[in-house]
Amino acid sequence: MRATCPLPGGTTVVRIGLLACALLASSATGAGNDREGAPLIIGHRGASGYLPEHTLASYRLAIELGADYIEPDLVSTRDGVLIARHEPMLGSTTNVAELPRFADRRKTMVVDGVSYTDWFASDFTLAEIKQLRAVQPRSDRPQQHNGLHEIPTLDEIVMLAKTAGVGIYPETKHPSFHDGLGLSLEEPLLAVLSSHGWNSAQAPVFIQSFEVGNLRELNLRTQVRLIQLIGASDVHADGSLVLSPPYDRPYDLQVAGDPRTYADLLTKEGLEFVNDYADGVGTWKPYLLRTRIHDPDGDGVAEDRDGDGRVDTRDRVVIGDTGVIAAAHAAGLLVHGYTFRNDADVRGFPDAVAEYRAYYALGIDGVFTDFPDTARLAAPAGR
């Protein structure tokens, strides 16, 4: 049910979720830095459930709602400046399609083996990027903030985080693609961190990537904590992972002819390999807690378990712990899980709070969430 809720700082958003506005108001205080020993709350693209992702407004709201870290995905402009966008393609998250002066920038490029026709950040200077405004890419989320916020640079995000007393959790997006354009992500990232005194093991920084090679390179150049992301394509009816290109393996391993998949990196041998260059793994949730479809008559077709008149991920049945968290911990690695959302993909649970609590009980070390307030609300009492 939709509810219009006031948020800190006078912002009003339409909330699509299961929690009442009163719960939102009670959880939307503090910066989340007094929870020693609790799982980290990572504002996924900011508070992207409420405001357009990867904007300073979204990051600020995430901090107000209790995020310990804010997560900027990093791509490069033509002049080598790192900006926050989920992908190098700009069409779905900005108003670039509405600006006739940039119409001729639309082109087709191949990113990690997939062809896209779009506008690419690498064809724009920073000055041109600053002419764009962010939009909400998900049609089921609030649209009234579209066109209000510009695209931030990594430098601006670090300044915000330092002022607010939280950390940053940047992801280097498609490093092989950027390398092919002669646009490094790693060097400018470390340069910005160094300029702010955050290029050290003690800095409140994690760097994450779905590729392996750039993390191995970063391991030789910085003491900042590194996280190997682990993805998949989908989930089978029985809860096993679907591994189909381009989401089956790190793209740089594919290019190199390395047959290892993301699932292989979570085996005992794979975790030992990851431990050579990273401090943890950032895994898609189904790797950590297995669910299956509700299929009481055994015909292979999912049925409505909760009786709400629709079949969705909430109708899945929780089988249990896959053992990945314990195995990763035994290998000396942290485990951060993605992505927790009130309004989508709550697998096997009646609501988002129940889902968080199940993962907290498994011993997860951090959660990427579009709704940091709900992650705080669900956290264990006293933590």
Rosetta blueprint (number, residue, H / E / L):
1 M L
2 R E
3 A E
4 T E
5 C E
6 P E
7 L L
8 P H
9 G H
10 G H
11 T L
12 T E
13 V E
14 V E
15 R E
16 I E
17 G L
18 L L
19 L L
20 A L
21 C H
22 A H
23 L H
24 L H
25 A H
26 S H
27 S H
28 A L
29 T L
30 G L
31 A L
32 G L
33 N L
34 D L
35 R L
36 E L
37 G L
38 A L
39 P L
40 L E
41 I E
42 I E
43 G E
44 H E
45 R L
46 G L
47 A L
48 S L
49 G L
50 Y L
51 L L
52 P L
53 E L
54 H L
55 T L
56 L H
57 A H
58 S H
59 Y H
60 R H
61 L H
62 A H
63 I H
64 E H
65 L L
66 G L
67 A L
68 D L
69 Y E
70 I E
71 E E
72 P L
73 D E
74 L E
75 V E
76 S E
77 T L
78 R L
79 D L
80 G L
81 V L
82 L E
83 I E
84 A E
85 R L
86 H L
87 E L
88 P L
89 M E
90 L L
91 G L
92 S L
93 T L
94 T E
95 N L
96 V H
97 A H
98 E H
99 L L
100 P H
101 R H
102 F H
103 A H
104 D H
105 R H
106 R L
107 K E
108 T E
109 M E
110 V E
111 V E
112 D L
113 G L
114 V E
115 S E
116 Y E
117 T E
118 D E
119 W L
120 F E
121 A H
122 S H
123 D H
124 F L
125 T L
126 L H
127 A H
128 E H
129 I H
130 K L
131 Q L
132 L L
133 R L
134 A E
135 V L
136 Q L
137 P L
138 R L
139 S L
140 D L
141 R L
142 P L
143 Q L
144 Q L
145 H L
146 N L
147 G L
148 L L
149 H L
150 E L
151 I L
152 P L
153 T E
154 L H
155 D H
156 E H
157 I H
158 V H
159 M H
160 L H
161 A H
162 K H
163 T H
164 A H
165 G L
166 V L
167 G E
168 I E
169 Y L
170 P L
171 E E
172 T E
173 K L
174 H L
175 P H
176 S H
177 F H
178 H H
179 D H
180 G H
181 L L
182 G L
183 L L
184 S L
185 L L
186 E H
187 E H
188 P H
189 L H
190 L H
191 A H
192 V H
193 L H
194 S H
195 S H
196 H L
197 G L
198 W L
199 N L
200 S L
201 A L
202 Q L
203 A L
204 P L
205 V E
206 F E
207 I E
208 Q E
209 S E
210 F L
211 E L
212 V L
213 G H
214 N H
215 L H
216 R H
217 E H
218 L H
219 N H
220 L H
221 R H
222 T L
223 Q L
224 V L
225 R E
226 L E
227 I E
228 Q E
229 L E
230 I E
231 G L
232 A L
233 S L
234 D E
235 V E
236 H L
237 A L
238 D L
239 G L
240 S L
241 L E
242 V E
243 L L
244 S L
245 P L
246 P L
247 Y L
248 D L
249 R L
250 P L
251 Y H
252 D H
253 L H
254 Q H
255 V H
256 A L
257 G L
258 D L
259 P L
260 R L
261 T L
262 Y L
263 A H
264 D H
265 L H
266 L H
267 T L
268 K H
269 E H
270 G H
271 L H
272 E H
273 F H
274 V H
275 N H
276 D L
277 Y L
278 A L
279 D L
280 G E
281 V E
282 G E
283 T E
284 W E
285 K H
286 P H
287 Y H
288 L L
289 L E
290 R E
291 T E
292 R E
293 I L
294 H L
295 D L
296 P L
297 D L
298 G L
299 D L
300 G L
301 V L
302 A L
303 E L
304 D L
305 R L
306 D L
307 G L
308 D L
309 G L
310 R L
311 V L
312 D L
313 T H
314 R H
315 D H
316 R L
317 V E
318 V E
319 I E
320 G E
321 D E
322 T L
323 G L
324 V H
325 I H
326 A H
327 A H
328 A H
329 H H
330 A H
331 A L
332 G L
333 L L
334 L E
335 V E
336 H E
337 G E
338 Y E
339 T E
340 F E
341 R L
342 N L
343 D L
344 A L
345 D L
346 V L
347 R L
348 G L
349 F L
350 P L
351 D L
352 A H
353 V H
354 A H
355 E H
356 Y H
357 R H
358 A H
359 Y H
360 Y H
361 A H
362 L H
363 G L
364 I L
365 D L
366 G E
367 V E
368 F E
369 T E
370 D L
371 F L
372 P H
373 D H
374 T H
375 A H
376 R H
377 L H
378 A H
379 A L
380 P L
381 A L
382 G L
383 R L
